[in-house]
Amino acid sequence: MSLSTPDHPELEFSYRIIIVEIESQNEETGEVVKTIEYLLTNLSEDEFSTEDIKELYHLRWGIEVSFRDLKTVLNTEQVHSRSQNLIEQEIDAAVMVFNLISAIAKCASPR
């Protein structure tokens, strides 16, 4: 498959879609839940098998959860400033506070 844009029909971006079944555990009930995930990648099939991509996705899951949590903390629906500089400062401050809270929570959690 390839992708081009109306502005750049000569631009070609090769990608593939991988459909994988992911098992996770419901935190409230402990029940195993199976979901289907559609993974879009530009990694070649010659170098990375479907199982390789699935494993890479699994390794990245913690990062994806952190991004979701960060977006919640940042409240991306609303900014409190109007100038670009102040918006950037607001985002930087929120990221720093998020990282500080994450580090404290990690140290405080029972092992």
N, C-alpha and C positions, 0 to 999 in steps of 0.2 A: 504494500500500500504506500502511497505517497500523498503528500499534502502540499498544496500551493495556495497562494492568496490572490485575490482579485488584482491587488496592486502589483504583485510580483508573480505572474504566472510561470516565469522561468525558474522560480525558487522551488526546489523540490526537497522534501523532508521525508526520509524513509522511516517507517515505524511498523511495529507489529503489536497486535492486541493478544494478550494471553488471558485465558479464562481459567481461574483456579478456584478450588473449593478450600475455604479456610475454616478450621475448627477453633472455637473459642469457648470460654466458660462464662455463663451468665453469673455476674457477681452476686446477685441477690438470691438466686435459686440454686446455683452450683450446677445447673443443667448445661450439658454440652450443646452448643449452637453451631450449626453449619451454615455458612454464607458463601455466596458466589461473589468473587471479586474479579473485576476487569482491569488488567494491568496494561498500560500503554508504555512501550519502551522503544528506544532507538538502538538498543544493544543488539548486535547481529546474532542470528540464530546459529551461525557457525561457531561463535565464541561463547555464547551463553545459552544453555538449554533452558527449557521451561522450568525444570527443577532448580537450576541456578537462579533464575529470575525470582521464583517463589521464595527461595532462601534469602536472597537480597532484600526482598519485600519484607520478610519476617524480621530481618536484622534492622530494618529501617522503622519498624512499627513504633518503637519508643519515641523516635523523632517526630513522627506524625502526631502522636498523642500530645507531645509537648507543644507542637504548633497549634493544635486545637485548643489546648489550655491557654496558651499565650493569647490567641485571638479572643478568648472569653475575657481574660484579664484586661486586654487592650480595649475591649468594647468597640470593635471596629465599626459598629453602626453609627457611632457618634464621636466627633472630635470636639474639643473645647476651645480650640484656637482657630484663627483664620489665616495667619501667615504661614508660609511653608516652613520657615525656620522654627517657629513655635510648635508646629505640628510635629516636626522631626524631633524636637526636644521632648515633647510629650511622649512620643513613641519610645525614644531612648530611655527616658525615666521609667516607663512602664516595663520595658524589657529588663532593666537593671533590678527593679523591685521584684519582678517575676523570678529572675535568676536567684536573687537573695532568698526569697521565700522557698524556692525549690531546694536550695542547698540546706537551709535550716530544717525543712521537712525531712530531707534525706537523712540528716544527722540525728533527728529526733525519733525517727521511726524505729520500732523494735525489730531486732534481727532474729 
